[in-house]
């Protein structure tokens, strides 16, 4: 798993920035002074003027073999949208409308395969090539609220699958004793095409 999860978050933030106008239109139906703030990672606290805010936190990374020379890690992220609205009658509608706008962008088929910001892979035939998301989508949506009345929260999980090729080298193992293998030096291996 070679892809930096911070770069995956930056990729989503860039996608949301490109669609900021349509997201902010949804927000301004309820509060014309506000715009969405998107942050990498969760914060302990936020100032009152930051809302509505979307925080994207990396959760996990698992991998599976794609071929003998590649793996496909699946990175999962928790996306937490928090809004503050003094109108309790509209607060659920407000947070759900914004969440639906963001989720529809993140799960749009045109956006499921994106070029990852600041990530490049070495391709023997083509040199440096941008890393691309093979697949991504929104998994699970959880609705929640704080009992203070003005804070509403919706959480969902977004995942991204990357196809990562292994470098064309492996490690040679030597033995200090009969039971303990140890990595000694990189050894070039011709794996063929």
N, C-alpha and C positions, 0 to 999 in steps of 0.2 A: 504494500500500500504506500505508494509514493506521492500521491496527490495531497497537497496541503489543504486541510479543511477550511482554513481562513480564506483561501482563494475561491473555494466553492461558495462561501457566504458572500464574498465580494461579487461573484457572478450573479447571485440572486438579487443583491442590492442594485447592481447595474440594471438588471431586467426591470425591477420595480421603479427605478429612476426614469427609465425610458417610458414607463406607463404612468408616471406620477400625475399627469393631468386628469386621466380618467379616475384614478383613486381619489384625488383631492376633490373632484366634483361630487363624489359620494359623501365625503366628509362635510363639505360645505352646505349640503342640504340641511344638516343638523346644526352646524356651527361654522359660519362663514369666516371666522378668524383663524381657523386651524388648518394645518397641513400634516400629512403623515411624516413621522420621523422614523427612520429605519436604522437600527443599531446592530453591530456585530457583537454578540454575547449578551448575557443577562447582566443587569445592573442591580445593586442592592436597593437603590432608591432613585427616583426621578423627580425633577422639579415639576411643579404643576403646569408650567407652560410647555412641557415637552409632549403632552398627550394630544392626539393619539400616537402611540409608539408601538413599533413592531421590533421585537428583540429576537435575534436568530442565534441559537446556541447549538454547537455541535454536541451530539449525544454518543454516537457509536460508529464503529467501522468494522464491517465483517467482509471476508473475501471468499471467493470460490475460484477454482481453476476455470479458465476459459479454454485454454489449450495447454500443451506442455510448456509453451514459451510465453504465456500470458495469464494474467489473473483479472478478475472483475470485482474490485471492492465496491461495497454498497455502504455509503455514508448516510447516516440519519441525523436530522436536525430537528430541534424543537423550536417552533415559531410561536411566540407569545404576543398577541395583540392586546394592548391595554388602552382603554378609553376612559375619560372622565366626562360625565355629562350630568348636569344638575337637574335635568328633566327626567325623573324616574319613569314616567309613562313611556318615554321613547328610548330609554337607555338600551334595552335589549335589541330593539330594531336598529339603533345606531351602530352598535358594535357588530351585529350580524351583517348589516349592509356593507360595512367596510371590509369585514373578513371575507365575505363572498366576492367582493371586487378583487381583493388580493389573491385569494385562492383560485379564482377563475383565470388569472394571469399565470400563476405558478403551475396550473394543471392544463393549460391550453396546449394542444398537441404541437403547435408551432414552437413552443418554448421548452419542450421536454428534453431536447437535445441541444445543448448550448456549448460554445467554446468557453473553457474555464479561464478566467482572468489570471494572468501572470504565470501560467503553467505551460511548459513545453516538454515534449518527449523526444528522445533521440530515435530516429528511424534510419536504419542502415541505408535504405534506398533513397530517402529524401532529406536526410539531415534533420534539423530541428523542425518539429511539427507541433501545432497547438494541441493541447489535451482537450478532448471533447467528452461531454457527458453522453453516455450511450443511452441512458434512460433515466427519467426522474418523474416524480409525481407526489401528490399530497396523499397521506395515508389516513389519518384519523383526526377527527375534530372533536374537541372537548370544550363545552360551554361552562362557564363558571362566573361567579360574581363575589365581590366583597360585600359584607353586610353594612358597610358605611353608606351604601345606597348610590354613590356617584361613580364608583369604580366598577367597570365590567371588564372581564377577561375572556378571551377565546384562545385556545391553544390548538395547534395542529402540528403534524409531523410531516416533514418533507424529506425525501430521500433522493440520492443521486448515485447512479452506477457508472463507473469509469472502466474503460478497457485499457489495461496497462500491460505493455509488453515487458518481458524481462530483458535485461541487458544480455548481450551475447558473451558473457563470461560467467564462470562459476568458480567455486573455491576448491582448492586441493586440500584434502585432509591428511594430516600426519598423525602419528600416535605417540603420545608421551609414554603411555604404558598400554597394555593390552585392552583396557576397558574404557579409556578416555580419549575420544577423537578430538582433535584440535585443528582450528583453521590456521594454515600456515601462510599461504600466499594466493593471490588471484591467479588463475590458470586460464588461458584462452582456450576455448573449446569451439570447434567448428561444428555447428549444429545443422548445417546445410539449409537449403531453402524449401 
